[in-house]
Amino acid sequence: MLAGSSAAAALPSVNGVTSPEPAVALRGVHRTYGRGNAAVRALDGVDLDIAAGTFTAIMGRSGSGKSTLLQCAAGLDRPTAGTVRLAGADLAGLSETALTRLRRTRVGFVFQAFNLVSALTVRENVLLPSRLAGTRVDRRWLAEVVARVGLEGRLRHRPAQLSGGEQQRVAIARALSVRPAVIFCDEPTGALDSGTAAKVLGLLREAVDRDGGTVVMVTHDPVAASYADRVLVLVDGRVADDLTAWDPPAAGWDPPAAGWDPAAGAASPPAVPAGAATAGVAPRPVLPARTSAATPSRAASRDLPGRSKSVMSTAPVSVAAPRTPQTRHKAHRAG
């Protein structure tokens, strides 16, 4: 989608099912800080739908409005003009008390600085949203979440006794503990090394693929963005580009042989010799098809474009087998 076009198009389907209502919807959202000559327009008329059960990454230069968009969408900040709907609720019509209750019960947050309470143990930090909301703790779900993030043996430790990656996994467990409709992440891997970042991104990807959750992530890192189903690029407070991941059909599809060029006009890719595909690796869920037949290249530059150029080119690539997030991550490092 080019600059100036609306991102509030027809809702994409997820695994063939179209959500009747987006998890997050913004209409004509403006956010201005200050007044007069000192006014700063952080968001400039954003129209956006984010379908339930998808992973969306938001990218852009510093000052492009990424974090402001996330804060308005999550109910952490109120827009100067326009409407925001989150998990079926119109945020403009909610009091501060009702908005706080919505965030506690329907929204999860993961921040770059982890935002753990230093005086509490890992278990207490994970349970904090439920305690504040006064809701009953589902101990079976708690055990599953803790096992999923690999912190079973660290529940009695405090944040200062954990590594950065472990602290971020606690933050993800805390976000998952309330079974949120949407998880908002602001630079969740910004303070982590590449290996630890891959594990954190894998957990967020799993929250979508396994739990049917919705993840909205602000990031500067194109490697992190490659885990998403969709990438929005912000420029000067507007959605300048809207990119959707290309995926092969889930049924009856064989990975193309190395060297196949989809731009060459071949009717179909040559089949991979028997046994060449990676065993046990399933293709990602089918997402809305791109208008171009070319496979999107994930090797994006960290320096984002100034205007409408894509952060992910549509140059054809050679594909030996469907790639998991981990192999996509390795491909970026090799590039």
C-alpha positions as CSV (number, residue, x, y, z in Angstrom):
1,M,0.0,0.0,0.0
2,L,1.4,3.3,-1.0
3,A,1.7,6.6,0.9
4,G,-1.6,8.4,1.2
5,S,-3.7,5.2,1.0
6,S,-5.9,4.0,3.8
7,A,-4.8,1.1,6.0
8,A,-8.5,0.5,7.0
9,A,-9.2,-1.8,4.1
10,A,-11.3,-5.0,4.2
11,L,-10.3,-7.1,7.2
12,P,-7.8,-9.9,6.3
13,S,-8.8,-13.5,7.0
14,V,-6.8,-15.7,9.4
15,N,-6.7,-19.4,8.5
16,G,-9.7,-18.8,6.2
17,V,-11.8,-17.1,8.9
18,T,-12.6,-13.4,8.7
19,S,-13.0,-11.7,12.1
20,P,-16.3,-9.8,12.3
21,E,-14.6,-6.9,14.1
22,P,-11.0,-5.9,14.3
23,A,-9.1,-6.2,17.6
24,V,-8.0,-2.6,17.2
25,A,-9.6,0.1,15.0
26,L,-8.6,3.7,14.6
27,R,-10.5,6.3,12.6
28,G,-9.2,9.7,11.8
29,V,-6.8,9.6,14.8
30,H,-4.8,12.8,15.4
31,R,-2.5,13.4,18.3
32,T,-0.9,16.9,18.8
33,Y,1.3,17.9,21.7
34,G,1.7,21.6,22.6
35,R,0.0,24.6,21.1
36,G,0.6,27.3,18.5
37,N,4.0,27.5,16.9
38,A,5.3,24.9,19.4
39,A,2.7,22.3,18.5
40,V,4.0,18.9,17.4
41,R,1.7,16.7,15.3
42,A,2.6,13.1,16.3
43,L,-0.3,11.4,14.5
44,D,-2.0,12.9,11.4
45,G,-5.3,11.3,10.5
46,V,-4.5,7.6,11.0
47,D,-7.2,5.1,9.7
48,L,-6.3,1.5,10.7
49,D,-7.8,-1.9,11.3
50,I,-5.8,-4.7,13.0
51,A,-7.5,-8.0,12.6
52,A,-7.8,-10.4,15.6
53,G,-5.4,-13.3,15.6
54,T,-2.6,-11.5,13.7
55,F,0.9,-10.2,14.5
56,T,1.5,-6.6,13.3
57,A,4.8,-4.7,13.4
58,I,5.0,-0.9,13.3
59,M,8.2,0.6,12.0
60,G,9.4,4.1,11.2
61,R,12.2,6.6,12.0
62,S,12.5,8.1,15.4
63,G,9.7,10.7,15.7
64,S,7.5,9.1,13.1
65,G,4.7,8.5,15.6
66,K,5.2,4.8,16.2
67,S,5.0,4.8,20.0
68,T,2.3,7.5,20.0
69,L,0.2,5.2,17.8
70,L,0.7,2.3,20.1
71,Q,-0.2,4.3,23.2
72,C,-3.4,5.7,21.6
73,A,-4.4,2.2,20.4
74,A,-3.7,0.7,23.8
75,G,-5.6,3.4,25.8
76,L,-2.5,4.7,27.4
77,D,-3.0,8.1,25.8
78,R,-6.1,9.8,24.4
79,P,-6.0,11.2,20.8
80,T,-6.6,14.8,20.1
81,A,-9.2,13.9,17.5
82,G,-10.6,10.7,16.1
83,T,-11.9,7.4,17.6
84,V,-10.2,4.2,18.9
85,R,-11.9,0.9,19.4
86,L,-10.1,-1.8,21.4
87,A,-11.4,-5.3,22.0
88,G,-14.9,-4.1,21.0
89,A,-14.9,-1.0,23.3
90,D,-15.0,2.6,22.2
91,L,-12.2,4.2,24.3
92,A,-13.6,7.7,24.0
93,G,-16.7,6.6,25.9
94,L,-14.9,5.1,28.9
95,S,-14.1,6.8,32.1
96,E,-10.6,6.6,33.5
97,T,-11.7,3.8,35.9
98,A,-13.4,1.8,33.1
99,L,-10.3,2.3,30.8
100,T,-8.0,1.1,33.6
101,R,-10.2,-2.0,34.1
102,L,-10.2,-2.7,30.3
103,R,-6.4,-2.5,30.3
104,R,-6.1,-4.9,33.2
105,T,-8.4,-7.5,31.9
106,R,-8.2,-7.4,28.1
107,V,-4.8,-6.0,27.3
108,G,-1.2,-7.1,27.8
109,F,1.9,-4.9,27.7
110,V,5.6,-5.7,27.0
111,F,8.1,-2.9,27.2
112,Q,11.8,-2.5,26.4
113,A,12.6,-1.7,30.0
114,F,10.6,-4.8,31.2
115,N,8.7,-2.7,33.9
116,L,8.9,-5.4,36.6
117,V,8.3,-4.6,40.2
118,S,11.7,-5.2,41.8
119,A,10.4,-6.0,45.3
120,L,8.2,-8.8,43.9
121,T,9.2,-12.4,42.9
122,V,8.7,-13.7,39.4
123,R,5.5,-15.4,40.4
124,E,4.2,-12.3,42.0
125,N,5.0,-10.2,39.0
126,V,3.2,-12.6,36.7
127,L,0.1,-12.5,38.9
128,L,0.1,-8.8,39.4
129,P,-2.5,-7.9,36.7
130,S,-4.9,-10.5,38.2
131,R,-4.3,-9.3,41.7
132,L,-4.9,-5.6,40.7
133,A,-8.1,-6.6,38.8
134,G,-9.4,-8.7,41.7
135,T,-9.9,-11.7,39.4
136,R,-9.4,-15.3,40.3
137,V,-6.1,-16.9,39.2
138,D,-6.4,-19.8,36.8
139,R,-3.6,-21.9,38.3
140,R,-3.6,-24.4,35.4
141,W,-3.2,-21.5,32.9
142,L,-0.5,-19.9,35.1
143,A,1.5,-23.2,35.1
144,E,1.2,-23.5,31.3
145,V,2.4,-19.9,30.7
146,V,5.3,-20.2,33.1
147,A,6.4,-23.5,31.5
148,R,6.0,-22.0,28.0
149,V,8.5,-19.1,28.8
150,G,10.8,-21.5,30.6
151,L,10.8,-20.0,34.1
152,E,9.6,-22.9,36.2
153,G,12.7,-22.9,38.3
154,R,12.8,-19.1,38.8
155,L,9.5,-18.3,40.3
156,R,10.9,-17.3,43.7
157,H,13.6,-15.1,42.2
158,R,13.4,-11.3,42.0
159,P,14.1,-9.3,38.8
160,A,17.6,-8.3,40.0
161,Q,18.5,-12.0,40.0
162,L,17.5,-12.6,36.4
163,S,19.2,-11.9,33.1
164,G,17.7,-9.4,30.7
165,G,16.1,-12.1,28.6
166,E,14.6,-13.8,31.6
167,Q,13.1,-10.5,32.7
168,Q,11.5,-10.0,29.3
169,R,10.1,-13.5,29.5
170,V,8.6,-12.6,32.8
171,A,7.0,-9.6,31.2
172,I,5.6,-11.8,28.4
173,A,4.2,-14.3,31.0
174,R,2.6,-11.4,32.9
175,A,1.0,-10.2,29.6
176,L,-0.3,-13.7,28.8
177,S,-1.6,-14.3,32.3
178,V,-4.9,-12.5,31.8
179,R,-5.5,-14.1,28.4
180,P,-5.5,-10.7,26.7
181,A,-7.4,-9.8,23.5
182,V,-4.3,-7.8,22.4
183,I,-0.7,-7.7,23.5
184,F,1.1,-4.3,22.8
185,C,4.9,-4.4,22.7
186,D,7.1,-1.3,22.6
187,E,10.6,-2.3,21.4
188,P,10.5,-5.6,23.3
189,T,13.9,-6.7,22.0
190,G,15.7,-3.4,22.0
191,A,17.8,-4.2,25.1
192,L,18.5,-7.9,24.2
193,D,21.2,-9.7,22.3
194,S,20.2,-11.3,19.0
195,G,19.9,-14.9,20.4
196,T,17.7,-13.8,23.3
197,A,15.7,-11.6,21.0
198,A,14.9,-14.5,18.8
199,K,13.5,-16.5,21.8
200,V,11.3,-13.5,22.9
201,L,10.0,-13.0,19.4
202,G,9.3,-16.7,19.1
203,L,7.1,-16.5,22.2
204,L,5.2,-13.6,20.8
205,R,4.7,-15.5,17.5
206,E,3.5,-18.5,19.5
207,A,0.9,-16.3,21.3
208,V,-0.7,-15.6,17.9
209,D,-0.3,-19.1,16.2
210,R,-1.1,-21.2,19.3
211,D,-3.4,-19.0,21.3
212,G,-5.1,-17.0,18.6
213,G,-4.0,-13.8,20.2
214,T,-3.3,-10.4,18.6
215,V,0.2,-8.8,18.9
216,V,1.0,-5.2,18.0
217,M,4.7,-4.5,18.2
218,V,6.7,-1.3,17.7
219,T,10.2,-1.9,16.6
220,H,13.2,-0.4,14.8
221,D,14.6,-3.8,13.9
222,P,13.7,-5.3,10.6
223,V,14.7,-8.8,11.9
224,A,12.0,-8.4,14.6
225,A,9.5,-7.2,12.1
226,S,10.1,-10.3,10.0
227,Y,8.2,-12.3,12.6
228,A,5.1,-10.4,11.9
229,D,2.3,-11.1,9.5
230,R,2.0,-7.4,8.6
231,V,4.3,-4.4,8.7
232,L,3.1,-0.8,8.9
233,V,5.6,1.9,8.1
234,L,4.9,5.4,9.6
235,V,6.2,8.6,8.2
236,D,5.4,12.0,9.8
237,G,2.5,10.5,11.7
238,R,0.9,8.8,8.7
239,V,0.8,5.2,7.5
240,A,3.1,5.4,4.5
241,D,3.2,1.7,3.7
242,D,1.3,-1.4,4.6
243,L,3.0,-4.7,3.9
244,T,1.6,-8.2,4.3
245,A,3.7,-11.4,4.4
246,W,3.5,-13.7,1.4
247,D,2.9,-17.3,2.2
248,P,2.5,-20.4,0.0
249,P,-0.8,-22.2,0.0
250,A,-1.1,-24.5,3.0
251,A,-2.5,-27.5,1.1
252,G,-0.8,-29.3,-1.8
253,W,2.1,-27.0,-2.0
254,D,5.7,-28.2,-2.5
255,P,8.6,-25.7,-1.8
256,P,10.2,-24.4,-5.0
257,A,13.6,-25.5,-5.9
258,A,16.5,-23.2,-5.2
259,G,17.1,-20.8,-8.0
260,W,13.4,-20.4,-9.1
261,D,12.7,-16.8,-10.1
262,P,8.9,-16.0,-9.6
263,A,9.4,-12.9,-11.7
264,A,10.5,-14.8,-14.7
265,G,6.9,-15.7,-15.7
266,A,7.1,-19.5,-15.1
267,A,3.6,-21.0,-14.7
268,S,4.6,-22.8,-11.6
269,P,7.8,-23.3,-9.6
270,P,9.8,-26.5,-10.2
271,A,9.2,-29.1,-7.6
272,V,11.9,-29.8,-4.9
273,P,13.4,-33.3,-5.2
274,A,11.8,-35.8,-2.8
275,G,13.2,-35.5,0.7
276,A,14.8,-32.1,0.1
277,A,12.3,-30.2,2.2
278,T,13.1,-29.9,5.9
279,A,11.2,-32.6,7.8
280,G,8.8,-31.5,10.4
281,V,8.6,-27.9,9.4
282,A,5.1,-26.7,8.6
283,P,4.4,-23.6,6.6
284,R,3.1,-20.6,8.4
285,P,-0.7,-20.0,8.4
286,V,-2.0,-18.7,5.1
287,L,-2.4,-14.9,5.2
288,P,-4.0,-12.5,2.7
289,A,-2.2,-12.8,-0.6
290,R,0.1,-10.0,-1.9
291,T,-0.9,-8.3,-5.1
292,S,2.6,-9.1,-6.4
293,A,3.6,-12.6,-7.3
294,A,7.1,-11.9,-6.0
295,T,8.2,-13.3,-2.6
296,P,9.0,-10.4,-0.2
297,S,12.7,-10.2,0.7
298,R,13.2,-10.0,4.5
299,A,16.7,-8.6,4.3
300,A,15.6,-5.0,5.1
301,S,17.9,-2.1,5.9
302,R,17.9,-0.6,9.4
303,D,17.7,2.8,7.7
304,L,14.0,3.2,6.9
305,P,12.9,5.1,3.9
306,G,12.0,8.7,4.0
307,R,8.7,8.3,2.1
308,S,6.8,5.5,0.5
309,K,9.5,3.0,-0.2
310,S,9.0,-0.4,1.4
311,V,11.1,-1.6,4.3
312,M,10.9,-5.0,2.7
313,S,11.6,-5.2,-1.0
314,T,9.5,-7.5,-3.3
315,A,12.7,-8.8,-5.0
316,P,12.4,-12.6,-5.7
317,V,14.3,-14.9,-3.4
318,S,15.3,-18.5,-3.6
319,V,13.4,-20.7,-1.2
320,A,14.6,-24.2,-0.3
321,A,11.9,-24.9,2.3
322,P,9.3,-23.1,4.4
323,R,11.1,-21.1,7.0
324,T,10.4,-20.9,10.7
325,P,11.0,-17.7,12.6
326,Q,14.2,-19.1,13.9
327,T,15.5,-19.9,10.4
328,R,14.4,-16.5,9.1
329,H,16.4,-14.9,12.0
330,K,19.5,-16.9,11.0
331,A,19.1,-15.8,7.4
332,H,19.1,-12.2,8.5
333,R,22.2,-12.6,10.5
334,A,23.9,-14.3,7.6
335,G,22.9,-11.4,5.4
